[in-house]
Amino acid sequence: MVRNVARPVWIFAVGIILTALTLRGAVTVVPPLISTINHDLPLGTATIGILGMLPTAAFGLFGFLTPYVIRWASLERLIVLSILAGIVGQVVRVFAPNTAMFLVFSVVAFGGLGAGNVLLPPLVKKHFPTRIGLMTALYVTSISLGTALPAQISVPLADAAGWQFSLSSWAAVSVVAVVPWLLAAVSPRSASNGSASRGSASPSTTPAPGIAAGPPAAPAELTVHFHRSPEAAAPKMNLWRSPTAWGLTFMFGCTSLNTYALFAWLPEILTESGLDRAHAGSMLALFAALGLPMSLCIPLVAARMRNPFPVVLVMLACFVAGYLGLLLAPAHGTWLWVSLAGLGPGTFPLALLLINHRTRTQLGAGALSGFGQGMGYALACIGPLFFGLLRQWTGSWTAPFMFLFATLLLLGAGAYVICRPKMLEDDFAR
C-alpha cells in the first residue's frame, strides 16, 4: 500500500504560477526582433506569417493530444515533460544554422507550451477545487506578465548581448518553474492522484454558480465516460457533439486568433505608420500588459456570475473600438487604440475559468481543456498567416481587419453558448 504523504499546498500553487509565467515568452520575444534576426536568418513576409502561425498550430496539436496521455501519467509528471520540451526548443533554436531548423525547434518549444496550456486547468481543479476563481486569476495574470515582459525587454537584451541571448534567456525561467513540479512528481501523493486520474473520477466537484453538482466524469479523453451511479451504465460523452465544447472552442479559438494576429503584425502596422522599432515594441508590450489587470479581475468577478456573457459583450466592444482606431488612425492616439485592443482578450481568462466552471471534476476539465484549447488553437493558427496574406494580396490593412471583425462574431456566438449555466456532462444526460 502506497503511503499518502501530502506535500504543502504552496508547492502546487508556486508550480502553477511559475509554469504560467513561461507559457508565452517563447512567442512574444520574437516579433520585436524580426528585423534583427533577419540579418542572420532570412525571414520574408511568408516566413513571418508562418512564424506567427506556428505557436497556435503547435498549441492546438499538442493541446489536443494531451488529454489522451493524461490516463498514462500523473498531471505533475506531464507538466514536467512539457516544461523540459519548452526549454530544449528555446535553447536549441538559437543555434539553428538556417531558417527551417529555427522553425522546427520553435515548434518543439511551442509544443511544450501547448501541453502546459491544457494541463493547468485540471491541475487547478485537482489541487484547489474550492479556490478555482482565485487560482485562475493568479495563473492567468502570470501568463499575461510572461507575455508582456519578453516583448518589452527583448530589444534591449538583443542590443546588449545579441538576439540569440535574448531569445534563449527565457528558458531560464522555465528551469526555475520545473523545480516545484519535480518535487511534486516524486511525491507519493502525486503518484496516487495520478492513478486516480487514470481510473475513477476525483470526488471533488466545483459546479458553476447556481448549478447543482451532478455525476462525476471519468477518463480525461476527448471521448470520455461518466457514471451516474455505481450500478448505471457509462454512456459515451463525445465532445465532438457537445454544444458546450464547441462554444468554448469558438470563444477560446477566436480570442487567440485575434491575439496572435496582433502579436505577429502590430509592430509592422505601427512601424509602417511611422513609429520606430523600439516604440512599436513598447506598444506590443502595452497590448500584452493590459492582460494583467484583466486576468486578475475577470475570473474573480465572473466566478460570482451565473452567466458571465455581459462581460463578453464589453470585451467585444473594446476589440471593435481598438481595431477601428488602428485601421483609421494608427499614428494618432496609438496608445488608446492599443489599450482598447488589449482589453479585448479579457475573454481569454474567462474561457479558462469556464473550463472548470462548466465541468464537475478534474477529468472533465482535462477533457474540455484539451478539446477547447486544441481545437481553438487550431482555429487560431490561421489568424496571423491569413492576416498577412490579405495584407500582401490587397496592399492595405483594411481587408485584414475586416477578417478580424468577422472572427469577433464567431467569438460572441461561442461565448453565448459556453456562458450559459449548463455543465458539459449535461449535454449527454439521458
C-alpha positions as CSV (number, residue, x, y, z in Angstrom):
1,M,0.0,0.0,0.0
2,V,1.4,3.4,-1.0
3,R,1.7,5.8,1.9
4,N,0.0,9.1,1.2
5,V,2.4,11.8,2.2
6,A,1.0,15.2,1.5
7,R,3.1,18.0,0.1
8,P,2.4,21.5,1.3
9,V,-0.2,23.0,-1.0
10,W,2.0,26.0,-1.7
11,I,4.3,23.8,-3.8
12,F,1.5,23.3,-6.3
13,A,0.5,27.0,-6.2
14,V,4.1,28.1,-6.9
15,G,4.4,25.4,-9.6
16,I,1.2,26.6,-11.4
17,I,2.0,30.3,-11.2
18,L,5.7,29.8,-12.3
19,T,4.6,27.5,-15.2
20,A,2.1,30.0,-16.3
21,L,4.8,32.6,-16.4
22,T,6.7,30.5,-19.1
23,L,3.8,29.8,-21.4
24,R,4.1,32.8,-23.8
25,G,7.7,34.1,-23.6
26,A,9.0,32.0,-26.4
27,V,6.3,33.5,-28.6
28,T,6.3,37.2,-27.8
29,V,10.1,37.6,-27.6
30,V,10.3,37.1,-31.4
31,P,8.2,39.8,-33.2
32,P,10.2,42.8,-32.0
33,L,13.4,41.1,-33.1
34,I,12.3,40.1,-36.6
35,S,14.4,42.7,-38.4
36,T,17.4,41.8,-36.2
37,I,17.1,38.0,-36.7
38,N,16.7,38.6,-40.4
39,H,20.4,39.7,-40.6
40,D,21.4,36.0,-39.8
41,L,18.3,34.0,-40.8
42,P,16.2,35.2,-43.8
43,L,12.6,36.0,-42.6
44,G,10.4,37.1,-45.5
45,T,6.8,38.1,-45.4
46,A,5.6,34.5,-45.8
47,T,8.0,33.2,-43.2
48,I,6.9,35.8,-40.7
49,G,3.3,34.7,-41.3
50,I,4.3,31.1,-40.8
51,L,6.2,32.0,-37.6
52,G,3.2,33.8,-36.3
53,M,1.0,30.8,-37.1
54,L,3.3,28.2,-35.5
55,P,2.5,28.9,-31.8
56,T,-1.2,28.4,-32.2
57,A,-0.7,25.4,-34.6
58,A,1.6,23.7,-32.0
59,F,-0.6,24.7,-29.1
60,G,-3.5,23.2,-31.0
61,L,-1.9,19.9,-31.9
62,F,-0.1,19.2,-28.6
63,G,-3.1,20.6,-26.6
64,F,-5.5,18.3,-28.5
65,L,-3.2,15.2,-27.9
66,T,-2.5,15.9,-24.2
67,P,-5.8,14.6,-22.7
68,Y,-5.1,11.2,-24.4
69,V,-2.0,10.8,-22.3
70,I,-3.3,12.0,-19.0
71,R,-4.5,8.5,-18.2
72,W,-1.0,7.1,-18.6
73,A,0.8,9.6,-16.3
74,S,0.0,12.0,-13.5
75,L,-0.6,15.6,-14.3
76,E,2.5,16.5,-12.4
77,R,4.8,14.3,-14.4
78,L,3.3,15.5,-17.7
79,I,3.8,19.2,-16.7
80,V,7.5,18.4,-16.1
81,L,7.8,16.9,-19.5
82,S,6.1,19.8,-21.2
83,I,8.4,22.3,-19.4
84,L,11.5,20.4,-20.4
85,A,10.4,20.3,-24.1
86,G,9.9,24.1,-23.9
87,I,13.5,24.5,-22.5
88,V,15.0,22.3,-25.2
89,G,13.2,24.1,-28.0
90,Q,14.0,27.6,-26.8
91,V,17.7,26.9,-26.3
92,V,18.4,24.8,-29.4
93,R,16.6,27.1,-31.9
94,V,19.1,30.0,-31.4
95,F,21.9,27.7,-32.7
96,A,19.9,26.8,-35.8
97,P,22.0,27.0,-39.0
98,N,19.1,28.0,-41.2
99,T,15.5,29.3,-41.1
100,A,14.0,25.8,-41.4
101,M,15.7,24.5,-38.3
102,F,14.8,27.6,-36.4
103,L,11.2,26.9,-37.2
104,V,11.5,23.2,-36.3
105,F,12.8,23.9,-32.8
106,S,10.4,26.7,-32.4
107,V,7.7,24.0,-32.8
108,V,9.4,21.9,-30.1
109,A,9.3,24.9,-27.8
110,F,5.7,25.7,-28.6
111,G,4.6,22.1,-28.3
112,G,5.8,22.0,-24.7
113,L,3.9,25.3,-24.0
114,G,0.8,23.9,-25.7
115,A,0.7,20.8,-23.4
116,G,1.2,23.2,-20.4
117,N,-1.8,25.2,-21.5
118,V,-4.1,22.2,-21.3
119,L,-2.6,20.8,-18.1
120,L,-3.0,23.9,-15.9
121,P,-6.9,24.0,-15.6
122,P,-7.2,20.4,-14.4
123,L,-4.2,21.0,-12.1
124,V,-6.1,23.9,-10.6
125,K,-9.2,21.8,-10.2
126,K,-7.2,18.9,-8.7
127,H,-5.3,20.9,-6.0
128,F,-7.6,23.9,-5.5
129,P,-11.1,22.7,-6.0
130,T,-12.6,25.4,-3.7
131,R,-10.4,28.2,-5.0
132,I,-10.8,28.0,-8.7
133,G,-11.6,31.6,-9.3
134,L,-8.6,32.8,-7.3
135,M,-6.1,30.4,-8.7
136,T,-7.4,31.0,-12.2
137,A,-6.9,34.8,-11.7
138,L,-3.4,34.3,-10.3
139,Y,-2.1,31.9,-13.0
140,V,-3.7,33.8,-15.9
141,T,-2.2,37.0,-14.6
142,S,1.1,35.2,-14.5
143,I,0.6,34.3,-18.2
144,S,-0.1,37.9,-19.0
145,L,3.1,39.0,-17.2
146,G,5.1,36.4,-19.0
147,T,3.6,37.7,-22.3
148,A,4.4,41.3,-21.7
149,L,7.9,41.2,-20.3
150,P,9.7,39.5,-23.2
151,A,8.1,41.9,-25.7
152,Q,9.2,44.9,-23.6
153,I,12.8,43.9,-23.0
154,S,13.7,41.7,-25.9
155,V,15.2,44.6,-27.9
156,P,17.4,45.9,-25.1
157,L,18.6,42.4,-24.4
158,A,19.4,41.8,-28.1
159,D,21.2,45.2,-28.4
160,A,23.3,44.3,-25.3
161,A,24.1,40.6,-25.9
162,G,22.6,39.6,-29.3
163,W,19.3,38.2,-30.4
164,Q,20.3,34.6,-29.6
165,F,20.8,35.5,-25.9
166,S,17.5,37.5,-25.9
167,L,15.6,34.5,-27.3
168,S,17.2,31.8,-25.1
169,S,17.2,33.8,-21.9
170,W,13.6,33.0,-21.2
171,A,14.4,29.3,-20.9
172,A,16.0,30.2,-17.5
173,V,12.5,31.0,-16.2
174,S,11.4,27.5,-17.3
175,V,14.3,25.9,-15.4
176,V,13.0,27.6,-12.2
177,A,9.4,26.7,-12.9
178,V,10.2,23.0,-13.2
179,V,11.6,22.7,-9.7
180,P,8.3,22.6,-7.7
181,W,6.9,20.0,-10.2
182,L,10.0,17.8,-9.7
183,L,9.2,17.9,-6.0
184,A,5.6,17.1,-6.7
185,A,6.3,14.4,-9.2
186,V,8.3,12.3,-6.7
187,S,5.6,12.7,-4.1
188,P,3.6,9.5,-3.3
189,R,0.6,11.8,-3.1
190,S,1.1,12.8,-6.7
191,A,1.5,9.2,-7.8
192,S,-1.6,8.1,-6.1
193,N,-3.5,11.1,-7.5
194,G,-2.2,10.2,-10.9
195,S,-3.6,6.7,-10.6
196,A,-6.9,8.2,-9.6
197,S,-6.9,10.3,-12.7
198,R,-6.4,7.3,-14.8
199,G,-9.3,5.5,-13.2
200,S,-12.3,6.7,-11.3
201,A,-13.1,10.3,-11.1
202,S,-12.0,12.5,-8.2
203,P,-14.6,13.1,-5.6
204,S,-14.1,16.9,-5.6
205,T,-16.5,18.9,-7.6
206,T,-16.8,22.5,-8.5
207,P,-20.1,23.3,-10.2
208,A,-20.9,26.6,-11.8
209,P,-22.6,29.1,-9.7
210,G,-26.3,28.3,-9.3
211,I,-25.8,24.7,-10.7
212,A,-26.3,21.7,-8.6
213,A,-23.5,19.2,-8.6
214,G,-24.1,16.2,-10.9
215,P,-22.5,13.0,-11.8
216,P,-18.7,12.8,-11.9
217,A,-16.9,12.4,-15.2
218,A,-14.3,9.7,-16.0
219,P,-11.2,9.3,-18.1
220,A,-9.9,12.6,-19.5
221,E,-10.1,11.8,-23.1
222,L,-11.8,13.6,-25.9
223,T,-14.3,10.8,-25.8
224,V,-14.9,10.0,-22.2
225,H,-17.3,8.1,-20.0
226,F,-19.0,9.1,-16.7
227,H,-21.2,7.2,-14.2
228,R,-24.4,8.4,-12.7
229,S,-24.1,5.7,-10.1
230,P,-22.1,2.6,-9.5
231,E,-24.9,0.5,-11.0
232,A,-25.6,2.7,-14.0
233,A,-24.1,2.0,-17.4
234,A,-21.5,4.5,-18.6
235,P,-22.8,6.3,-21.7
236,K,-20.3,7.8,-24.1
237,M,-19.6,11.6,-23.8
238,N,-18.4,12.5,-27.3
239,L,-17.1,16.1,-27.1
240,W,-17.4,16.4,-30.9
241,R,-21.1,16.5,-30.5
242,S,-21.2,18.8,-27.4
243,P,-22.5,22.4,-27.8
244,T,-20.6,23.3,-24.7
245,A,-17.3,22.0,-26.1
246,W,-17.8,23.9,-29.4
247,G,-18.9,27.0,-27.6
248,L,-15.6,27.0,-25.7
249,T,-13.7,26.2,-28.9
250,F,-15.1,29.3,-30.8
251,M,-14.7,31.6,-27.8
252,F,-11.2,30.4,-27.0
253,G,-10.1,30.0,-30.6
254,C,-11.3,33.4,-31.9
255,T,-9.8,35.1,-28.8
256,S,-6.5,33.5,-29.5
257,L,-6.7,34.2,-33.3
258,N,-7.1,37.9,-32.7
259,T,-4.5,38.0,-30.0
260,Y,-1.8,36.2,-32.1
261,A,-2.6,38.1,-35.2
262,L,-1.8,41.3,-33.3
263,F,1.3,39.8,-31.7
264,A,2.6,39.0,-35.2
265,W,1.6,42.1,-37.0
266,L,1.1,45.0,-34.6
267,P,4.8,46.1,-34.8
268,E,4.6,46.0,-38.6
269,I,1.4,48.0,-38.6
270,L,2.9,50.7,-36.3
271,T,6.3,50.9,-37.9
272,E,4.6,51.4,-41.3
273,S,2.6,54.2,-39.8
274,G,5.8,56.0,-38.8
275,L,6.7,54.7,-35.3
276,D,10.3,53.5,-34.7
277,R,11.1,49.9,-33.8
278,A,11.5,50.5,-30.0
279,H,8.2,52.4,-29.8
280,A,6.4,49.7,-31.7
281,G,7.9,47.1,-29.3
282,S,6.6,49.1,-26.4
283,M,3.1,49.3,-27.9
284,L,3.2,45.5,-28.3
285,A,4.2,45.3,-24.6
286,L,1.3,47.6,-23.7
287,F,-1.1,45.4,-25.7
288,A,0.2,42.3,-23.8
289,A,0.5,44.1,-20.4
290,L,-3.2,45.0,-20.3
291,G,-3.9,41.3,-19.9
292,L,-2.6,41.7,-16.3
293,P,-5.5,43.6,-14.8
294,M,-8.0,41.8,-16.9
295,S,-6.6,38.4,-15.9
296,L,-6.7,39.3,-12.3
297,C,-10.1,40.9,-12.2
298,I,-12.3,38.9,-14.7
299,P,-12.0,35.4,-13.1
300,L,-12.8,36.9,-9.7
301,V,-15.8,38.8,-11.0
302,A,-17.1,36.1,-13.4
303,A,-16.8,33.4,-10.8
304,R,-19.6,35.0,-8.9
305,M,-21.9,35.3,-12.0
306,R,-24.4,32.6,-13.1
307,N,-24.0,33.8,-16.7
308,P,-21.0,36.0,-17.5
309,F,-22.0,36.8,-21.1
310,P,-22.3,40.5,-20.4
311,V,-18.6,40.6,-19.6
312,V,-18.0,39.2,-23.1
313,L,-20.1,42.0,-24.7
314,V,-17.9,44.6,-23.0
315,M,-14.7,42.9,-24.3
316,L,-16.1,42.7,-27.8
317,A,-16.8,46.4,-27.8
318,C,-13.2,47.1,-26.7
319,F,-11.9,44.9,-29.6
320,V,-14.0,46.8,-32.2
321,A,-13.1,50.3,-30.9
322,G,-9.4,49.4,-30.8
323,Y,-9.3,47.9,-34.3
324,L,-11.1,50.9,-35.8
325,G,-8.5,53.2,-34.3
326,L,-5.6,51.1,-35.5
327,L,-7.1,50.9,-39.0
328,L,-8.1,54.5,-39.4
329,A,-5.5,56.5,-37.3
330,P,-2.7,54.2,-36.2
331,A,-0.2,57.0,-35.7
332,H,-2.5,59.3,-33.7
333,G,-3.7,58.2,-30.2
334,T,-1.8,54.9,-30.7
335,W,-1.7,54.2,-27.0
336,L,-5.5,54.5,-26.8
337,W,-6.2,52.1,-29.7
338,V,-3.6,49.6,-28.5
339,S,-5.1,49.8,-25.0
340,L,-8.7,49.1,-26.2
341,A,-7.5,46.2,-28.4
342,G,-5.5,44.9,-25.4
343,L,-8.6,44.9,-23.2
344,G,-10.5,42.7,-25.7
345,P,-8.6,39.5,-24.9
346,G,-10.2,39.6,-21.4
347,T,-12.3,36.8,-22.9
348,F,-9.2,34.6,-22.6
349,P,-9.1,34.3,-18.7
350,L,-12.9,34.0,-18.8
351,A,-12.6,31.0,-21.1
352,L,-10.1,29.3,-18.9
353,L,-12.3,29.9,-15.9
354,L,-15.3,28.4,-17.7
355,I,-13.3,25.2,-18.4
356,N,-13.6,24.4,-14.7
357,H,-17.0,26.1,-14.1
358,R,-18.7,24.0,-16.8
359,T,-17.3,20.6,-15.7
360,R,-17.6,18.7,-12.5
361,T,-14.2,17.0,-12.0
362,Q,-10.6,17.4,-12.9
363,L,-11.1,14.7,-15.5
364,G,-13.9,16.5,-17.2
365,A,-11.9,19.7,-17.0
366,G,-9.0,17.9,-18.7
367,A,-11.2,16.7,-21.5
368,L,-12.8,20.0,-22.1
369,S,-9.5,21.8,-21.8
370,G,-7.9,19.6,-24.4
371,F,-10.8,19.8,-26.8
372,G,-11.4,23.5,-26.4
373,Q,-7.8,24.6,-26.4
374,G,-6.7,22.1,-29.0
375,M,-9.4,22.8,-31.5
376,G,-9.4,26.5,-30.5
377,Y,-5.7,26.9,-31.2
378,A,-6.1,25.0,-34.5
379,L,-8.7,27.6,-35.5
380,A,-6.5,30.4,-34.2
381,C,-3.4,29.4,-36.2
382,I,-4.9,30.7,-39.4
383,G,-5.1,34.2,-37.9
384,P,-1.5,35.6,-38.3
385,L,-1.0,33.8,-41.7
386,F,-4.3,34.8,-43.2
387,F,-4.0,38.4,-41.8
388,G,-0.6,38.7,-43.5
389,L,-1.8,37.1,-46.8
390,L,-4.7,39.5,-47.0
391,R,-2.2,42.4,-46.5
392,Q,0.0,41.0,-49.2
393,W,-2.8,40.4,-51.7
394,T,-4.6,43.8,-51.2
395,G,-1.7,46.1,-50.2
396,S,-3.9,47.5,-47.5
397,W,-4.7,46.8,-43.8
398,T,-8.5,47.1,-44.4
399,A,-9.1,43.5,-45.6
400,P,-7.1,42.0,-42.7
401,F,-9.0,44.0,-40.1
402,M,-12.3,43.1,-41.8
403,F,-11.3,39.4,-41.3
404,L,-10.7,40.1,-37.6
405,F,-14.1,41.7,-37.3
406,A,-15.7,38.6,-38.8
407,T,-14.0,36.4,-36.2
408,L,-15.4,38.5,-33.4
409,L,-18.9,37.4,-34.5
410,L,-17.8,33.8,-34.0
411,L,-16.3,34.6,-30.7
412,G,-19.5,36.2,-29.5
413,A,-21.6,33.2,-30.7
414,G,-19.3,30.7,-29.0
415,A,-19.3,32.7,-25.8
416,Y,-23.1,32.9,-25.7
417,V,-23.2,29.1,-25.6
418,I,-20.4,28.3,-23.1
419,C,-21.5,31.1,-20.8
420,R,-24.9,29.5,-20.3
421,P,-25.2,27.9,-16.8
422,K,-25.0,24.3,-18.1
423,M,-22.4,21.6,-17.4
424,L,-20.6,19.7,-20.0
425,E,-21.9,16.4,-18.8
426,D,-25.5,17.7,-19.2
427,D,-25.0,17.7,-23.0
428,F,-25.2,13.9,-22.7
429,A,-27.7,13.4,-19.9
430,R,-30.4,10.9,-20.6
